[in-house]
Amino acid sequence: MNVYDSERMLQQMHVLSVFATDVIDDADVIIINTCAIREKAVQKVYSFLGRLTAIKRKRQDVRVIVAGCVAQQMGSLLIQRFPFIDIVLGTHAVHRLPEYLKRLDRDGGPVIDTEMTADIPEFPADMPVLPQNTVSRHVTIMRGCDNFCTYCVVPYVRGREVSRRPEDIIAEIKMLVSAGVKEVTLLGQNVNSYGIKEGLVSFPQLLEQVNDLGGLERIRFVTSHPKDLSEDLMNSFARLDKLCNHIHLPVQSGSNWILAKMNRKYTREIYMDTVIKLRAISPGIAVTTDIIAGFPGETDDDFAQTIDLMTSVEFDHIFAFVYSDRPDTPASRIPEKVADPVKGERLRRALEIQEGITRQAYSRLIGRVFPVMVEGYSKNQLKSGGVVQWPQIELSGRTSENRIVNFYAPTPDPEADMDFSNGRIQNVRIDRACENSLWGTAVKQDDLCITPKKGEAYVA
């Protein structure tokens, strides 16, 4: 969501003829778009602002803008701590950035806007589509959250849940597709509840509308809450050919006792039953999740149940973090805190277990062929520098299951159906499994008896 908001701010700056630079000393405007979901993220903001003190001292005309969740949470307190900040832009004020820059020039500052509005303002339809990533882009379909998990700050910094109109979402995606985008990721704190409060179409119905758009190759979404993942949405993975075979389904803990304290409103049994249904509906679907280590009151047995759930489900990947108190959340007031060394050891253990699960899962893919959407050169190729030519070119992309695949691209054959331009879907045979990625070789369409489909792979 912050990536999406950052793109929107870049678009607005572009309209003002202010363009991005990679050299901070050349910048006339510095925007820090912030996250408050964990304490570590907030500390990074403060550290970066501290480094800007010297820049602002040398060039007082540089505009410093703090946007996003930390801005929403701290408001005027940010100005007290860092008086050189010119604009504090809350999560509901991104669309007012140009207005505030003009106000600074006219009236001076600072400007603080942390007002929580009840709707999602739409940006002009003719906003430029910036070229930073022409293959895959994010599209926010809703904002805020009504679930109030006891550890989560989102309802307090992003507000209550509100959905965008489907026609506005479709118009934005059409604009992206017309600029060459091939894949969109639909964003919401809980996409399962899209449109319900407003009486709009359901999320599965929205997916159908997006699936019908010409020129779009793939659809992804995040995030689904396990408590209300409907069978209609599950069946969308089988019905909709453009919907990728991957779901991010945060579980947070494998202990029913801890899940209740988190206010997650499901049990481990419900979660595991949901995963079984998903895998029956869409064979080969990749399931990723979030894990919190050391939630207040978590015992060794509670954590052991989390490990047991991980090994039972066999997630593709996990995003695991130690618990940290967030302001205003009920969990911050729970007295039974877990010691930092214990939290750290539990995190290490979860990551170690998952590394083994992923390695085994990836090794089973060797020799199979998957459709991969080309995203550009591999990291190795980019690091090598200089001019690269076939047959040494290494490209990178993702499968429908969101697995990173680096692959060798043979010299293009005009008579073969092999096109390595960004956004092209190319069949790749998996030759080697690494810790967090796969390596393979592009294969011709003729090398396969049948074109791989979602949820399926074939031996070349």
Summary of the structure (lengths in Angstrom):
residues: 460
radius of gyration: 23.2
end to end distance: 38.6
largest distance: 69.0
contacts: 1463
relative contact order: 0.08
helix: 38%
strand: 20%
